[in-house]
Amino acid sequence: QVQLVESGGGLVQAGGSLRLSCAASGRTFSTYAMGWFRRAPGKERKFVAAITWSGTNTYYADSVKGRFTISKDAAKNTVYLQMNSLKPEDTAVYYCNIGTYWGQGTQVTVSS
């Protein structure tokens, strides 16, 4: 069993920044990547960013490249998503993922 707990969401004005955190506990998945997905109102959940467990490789959706940065602290089993230059279209519930496990989600709202 794996538990994923997200934090760091909130309300921010366009152009602002937020940092999301996802703390993992339980089983360890040393061969799995950890990722962030988001679901905007009325839309399907979509990929945002991912990082390999080693932290060597990162992947981003085109819509967030250059604005979002994913990183991890292996000692804390925590993955971060630094979000800069936020836009209203970034408004969504953000979910942390590893393998088949999902966090409960954290709301990010960007006002124009």
DATAZI-V59187 format. One record per helix or strand of 3 or more residues. SS is the DSSP state (helix for helix, strand for strand). FROM is the first residue (numbers start at 0). TO is the last residue. Records with the same first field share a line. If there is no record, write none. Layout:
BEGIN
SS=FROM-TO / FROM-TO
END
This chain:
BEGIN
strand=1-6 / 9-12 / 17-25 / 33-38 / 44-50 / 57-59 / 67-72 / 77-82 / 91-97 / 105-110
helix=73-75 / 87-89
END
